[in-house]
Amino acid sequence: MAGTSEGRTYGRLRKGVRRWIRAVRSARRDAGMVSAEYAVGLIAAVGFAGLLYQVVTSDVVQSALQSLVAKALHGSF
């Protein structure tokens, strides 16, 4: 029985190695896509940062932050 168990383990190992090799090869084929994906992500991040900046610099948010800081500074411990 030990022989069959070892045979199955070896077969699983071979299948795992084959899957890993296929994954590495497919990742190499998609290497050109990575730059485009980073560019789209960067554009989205810059857009979100611009939107966040507009929200934070609005009068309503600034007054709320100022009152929050004032309460924190004048609070008793």
Summary of the structure (lengths in Angstrom):
residues: 77
radius of gyration: 28.2
end to end distance: 72.7
largest distance: 77.7
contacts: 140
relative contact order: 0.05
helix: 91%
strand: 0%
